[in-house]
Each structure stands twice: as C-alpha cells, then as structure tokens.
Amino acid sequence: MSVLIRAISAYVPPIRISNEELASRIDTTDEWIRSHTGIGARHIAPDGVQTSDMAVSAAKSALEKAKISIHEIDYIIVATATPDYFGFPATACIVQDKLGAYGASAFDVTAGCTGFIYALNIASSMLETSHGRNALVIGAEGLSRITDWNDRSTAVLFGDGAGAAVLSRIDETGRGCLSFILGADGSGAKDLYLVQPERAKAFERQPPLVPVISMNGKKVYDFAVKSITVVIERLLHKTAYRLEDFAWIIPHQANARIVQAAAKRFSIPMDKIFLNIEEYANTSAASIPLALSEMDEKGLLKPNDLIMLVGFGAGLTYGAAVIRW
Ligand code: ACO
C-alpha cells in the first residue's frame, strides 16, 4: 500500500506586481530585490478574494486532473499562515463548504512555509491508518493582506497563491510518499511572527487592527540555510538514498540565495533544483505545491522519478519529504 500524489494543481491570482512597480511605491530597486532574493514579481489577490477562494480554485482543478469526485474526498487539510479568519473557523472548513465536500473532515495546519510538508505527512499517515481513501492537501496564502507595504525589508518578499494535491491510497507499493522528517525550533518564534493587535481586556470592546509580518531577516536566513542542510543530511541517512538518486529537489521558494548556499554545501547542480521564485516570490505554504504544479504542467515530473521536498519557515519549522512520483 502507498499514498500517491494523484494530481497537483495551482491557482495564482491575476494581479502581477513587478519589482519596478513596487520600486515606484517604496524605496527599493529591481536590482536590489533580484540580487538579494532572486524575486522579479509577485501576484496578489484582488480585494474580496480570500485564502479559501484561492484554495478552492486550486482544489477544483486538481480534482479535475485526478478525475475523482469531491464526494470521494475523506480529508481536507489546508496549510496556511493567512486563514480567512484568524483563530477560527478553520479555512479548511470554509473550503469544504465551498466545494460541497460534506463527507470530508477538515482542519488547518499552521507551520509557516513548512506547512505543506507537514500537511502531506499528516494526510498520508491518516490515509495509511484509517478507512479513508482520498485527501485534499492544500497550501494557500493571501500574504499581501498581512504585509506591511511600507516596510521595504519584508514588502518585497511575499506573494499570494494556492496549490492543491489530491492524495490517494493505492494497493501498489514503492511509490508515493516514502519518507518524511519534520522539525521545529520554537526558540526562534519571534524571528518571524505576526505582530498581533493588543489582546482585548475583559469586558472591553477592542477595535480590530490588522496584524502584520515582523521578521529578523538575518536570523531567518541563517536558520534556513542550516535547517535545509541538516534536514537533507538526516533524510539521506534515514532513507539510505544518495543525492544522485533524486531527479529533482523542490525547495520552499523563500530566497534563491538560501537555496544556492545549501546547494553549494552539497555540490548539488542548480539544474536539479526547481525554482520559480522569480515570478511568484515567497508564497509560504503555497510555494512547494505551486512549484510542483508548474513542473507537472511542463512535463518535468516523470512517473517513478524520486523527488525531495524541503521547507522551512515561521515557528521556526523545517521539514522534508521523499516522494516517488
Ligand atoms: N530595497 C533596498 N534596500 C533594502 C531593502 C529593499 N527592499 N531591504 C533592505 N534593504 C537595505 C537595508 O536597509 C540595509 O541597508 P544598510 O546596509 O544601509 O543598513 C541593506 O539593504 C542590507 O540589508 P540586510 O537586511 O542585511 O540584507 P540581506 O542581504 O540580509 O537580505 C533578506 C535581506 C533578503 C530579507 C534576507 O535576510 C533573507 O532572505 N532572509 C530570509 C527571509 C525569509 O526567507 N523569510 C521567509 C521565511 S519563510 C516563512 O515562513 C514566511
């Protein structure tokens, strides 16, 4: 028995903001953004489009590709740092309602940019150990809503989008989700966090304020390079695969320089690493499924290819997965 990614698809909102356009609003340049991050543009959701809307668009297209009905979905897991409602209800429940997936249980996963890998691990374990047959695993983000557009150190980094995977339990063995490593270092929680509106005092009404991203870029950069290196070493040790066995490594798309530094450490040729950060910037939990979807569309993923997903993010969290496509 295996748990296979049966189909993958994505939704990217239509509004595209180039570096030049951003540079006309805040004190930055295309040259700085490209040389420090590899980012050339980002897409942002129009007003009124919620994280759940993007998740639903990606999910519908993934279900079509998988050729299965929404009624066959047993679990819906949404990885997001930008839920429709902070706190509750879960965005996955809103997605369930919009899709009409009334037979499915639904919940969110909060693990920053590692969220998609965490959600994949949870879904594949649930499918392996329960009667469920199919799951929808979605990474979806509306980061433009929590970005401080006056803070040039973070405003240039993020974008919106969603990616959805249909997972199915199959009788065949040796394919699908083969191995996971997840980790966290909560001592770095304040290196990347959402500045909260002050908590309401008892019996007093609190005016709603918008939470915004606060990031210690240097600390997150160092954590990212270190955690990618450690998690790849641990995964190779755990699975006994060698780097040469992998057709592709698909990292979380946070900063091309982070990926290049990790690649140099392992002497991994950059043409084995898929990057699409130039067009979409950092879409947090959506970035890995967005990358997988683009690779799938371009025919870069062949059946039986061994691939590695690697992520890191707020928490601080990190994780990796080995998948035989
Ligand atoms: N345009 C122009 N100049 C800028 C900009 C900008 N957008 N942002 C910062 N600068 C300036 C700074 O003010 C500083 O100027 P100074 O030397 O006069 O003080 C200079 O550029 C260098 O700033 P640094 O912060 O040292 O730049 P650095 O090379 O470290 O790059 C960056 C910053 C890109 C943010 C990097 O630290 C990084 O990528 N960190 C990781 C971020 C990340 O991956 N976050 C997401 C994690 S995943 C998740 O869960 C969401």
Residues whose N, C-alpha, C, O or C-beta is under 5 A from the ligand:
A	BS01	ACO	D27 T28 T29 W32 H36 T37 G112 C113 R152 S153 V156 G217 K218 V220 Y221 A254 N255 S284 F312 G313 A314
